[in-house]
Amino acid sequence: MANQSDNSVAFSAAELEFLAEDEMVEIVPNMRMEPLNLISGDFGPFRPQIAAQVPLWLAVALKKRGKCTIRPPEWMSVEKLTQVLEAERDSEKFQLLPFHYVEISRLLFDHAREDIPDIYMVRSLIEDIKDVRFHKIGTGLEIISKEVTYALRLKNLSAMEANIVRPFVTKALQTFHKLNTTEAIPESGSIPNRQRQAVNQRDKRVLKGR
């Protein structure tokens, strides 16, 4: 894990990709193989041209060996991505996408590009979606940097987006909380300078009167 402090710990891109590899995808084997009994679960049996659900890491491993094709998730179609992009542009809210949509798409682009219909359009749409969402994130961070905020709710952020936002938001909220606590609870025994000066002047007047 990347070396940062406390709650502002951020993951590296490689670590997020590693976590995304546990997501399930559909493959179409071109071979016959008995079930695989793994720590993460049992997968298979595998039969030619019969679709099966496996973790992304296993799908990539079989793909590299020429043992299967990978079916892109439904959300990676041009139609679905176009709908998401339009909704992102028309709304201030973040649209619902897989938590690891960035990492999943990157892995499929790298290892199964020939299995993705209209890959160039799909890649372009995903980049556009990322840009729109990053703009929303930037706008939100600009707002909380100017206002005292004690809580923040960002719904439907992806892993990468949350990873980018977390360090800044955590430090900002901690700073706001610290400032509020300092103002609400003055140090014990402390007297503001103006009050101290007024007390000293009053004592001098009393002494002169005597």
NORURDA-V228732 format. One record per backbone hydrogen bond with DSSP energy under -1.0 kcal/mol. NH is the residue of the N-H (numbers start at 1). CO is the residue of the C=O. E is the energy in kcal/mol with one decimal. If there is no record, write none. Layout:
# NORURDA-V228732
nh:NH co:CO e:E
nh:NH co:CO e:E
This chain:
# NORURDA-V228732
nh:4 co:2 e:-1.2
nh:8 co:5 e:-1.8
nh:9 co:6 e:-1.1
nh:16 co:12 e:-2.2
nh:17 co:13 e:-2.1
nh:18 co:14 e:-2.1
nh:19 co:15 e:-2.0
nh:20 co:16 e:-2.0
nh:21 co:17 e:-1.1
nh:22 co:19 e:-1.3
nh:23 co:20 e:-2.0
nh:25 co:54 e:-2.9
nh:27 co:52 e:-2.8
nh:28 co:69 e:-2.5
nh:30 co:67 e:-2.3
nh:33 co:46 e:-2.5
nh:36 co:43 e:-3.7
nh:38 co:41 e:-2.3
nh:41 co:38 e:-1.1
nh:43 co:36 e:-2.4
nh:46 co:33 e:-3.3
nh:49 co:29 e:-3.0
nh:50 co:47 e:-1.9
nh:52 co:27 e:-2.2
nh:54 co:25 e:-2.5
nh:56 co:23 e:-2.4
nh:57 co:21 e:-2.3
nh:59 co:55 e:-2.3
nh:60 co:56 e:-2.6
nh:61 co:57 e:-2.0
nh:62 co:58 e:-2.6
nh:63 co:59 e:-2.4
nh:64 co:60 e:-2.5
nh:66 co:63 e:-1.8
nh:67 co:62 e:-2.9
nh:69 co:28 e:-1.6
nh:71 co:26 e:-2.8
nh:76 co:73 e:-1.7
nh:77 co:74 e:-1.6
nh:81 co:77 e:-2.5
nh:82 co:78 e:-2.2
nh:83 co:79 e:-1.9
nh:84 co:80 e:-2.3
nh:85 co:81 e:-2.6
nh:86 co:82 e:-2.3
nh:87 co:83 e:-2.2
nh:88 co:84 e:-2.6
nh:89 co:85 e:-2.0
nh:90 co:86 e:-1.6
nh:91 co:87 e:-1.1
nh:101 co:98 e:-2.0
nh:104 co:100 e:-2.9
nh:105 co:101 e:-2.0
nh:106 co:102 e:-2.0
nh:107 co:103 e:-2.4
nh:108 co:104 e:-2.3
nh:109 co:105 e:-2.6
nh:110 co:106 e:-2.0
nh:111 co:107 e:-2.2
nh:112 co:108 e:-2.5
nh:115 co:112 e:-1.9
nh:116 co:113 e:-1.3
nh:122 co:118 e:-2.6
nh:123 co:119 e:-2.8
nh:124 co:120 e:-2.1
nh:125 co:121 e:-2.5
nh:126 co:122 e:-2.3
nh:127 co:123 e:-2.1
nh:128 co:124 e:-2.3
nh:129 co:125 e:-2.5
nh:130 co:126 e:-2.4
nh:131 co:127 e:-2.2
nh:132 co:128 e:-2.3
nh:133 co:129 e:-2.4
nh:134 co:130 e:-2.5
nh:135 co:131 e:-1.9
nh:136 co:132 e:-1.8
nh:137 co:133 e:-2.3
nh:138 co:134 e:-2.7
nh:139 co:135 e:-2.2
nh:140 co:136 e:-2.3
nh:141 co:137 e:-2.6
nh:142 co:138 e:-2.0
nh:143 co:139 e:-1.7
nh:144 co:140 e:-2.1
nh:145 co:141 e:-1.4
nh:146 co:143 e:-1.2
nh:147 co:143 e:-1.0
nh:159 co:99 e:-3.5
nh:162 co:158 e:-2.8
nh:163 co:159 e:-2.1
nh:164 co:160 e:-1.7
nh:165 co:161 e:-2.2
nh:166 co:162 e:-2.6
nh:169 co:165 e:-2.6
nh:170 co:166 e:-2.7
nh:171 co:167 e:-2.0
nh:172 co:168 e:-2.5
nh:173 co:169 e:-2.8
nh:174 co:170 e:-2.1
nh:175 co:171 e:-2.2
nh:176 co:172 e:-2.5
nh:177 co:173 e:-2.5
nh:178 co:174 e:-2.4
nh:179 co:175 e:-2.6
nh:180 co:176 e:-2.3
nh:181 co:177 e:-2.4
nh:182 co:178 e:-2.3
nh:183 co:179 e:-2.0
nh:184 co:180 e:-2.1
nh:185 co:181 e:-2.2
nh:190 co:187 e:-1.7
nh:196 co:192 e:-2.3
nh:197 co:193 e:-2.5
nh:198 co:194 e:-2.1
nh:199 co:195 e:-2.4
nh:200 co:196 e:-2.3
nh:201 co:197 e:-2.3
nh:202 co:198 e:-2.2
nh:203 co:199 e:-2.3
nh:204 co:200 e:-1.9
nh:205 co:201 e:-2.0
nh:206 co:202 e:-2.2
nh:207 co:203 e:-2.2
nh:208 co:204 e:-2.3
nh:209 co:205 e:-1.9
nh:210 co:206 e:-1.4
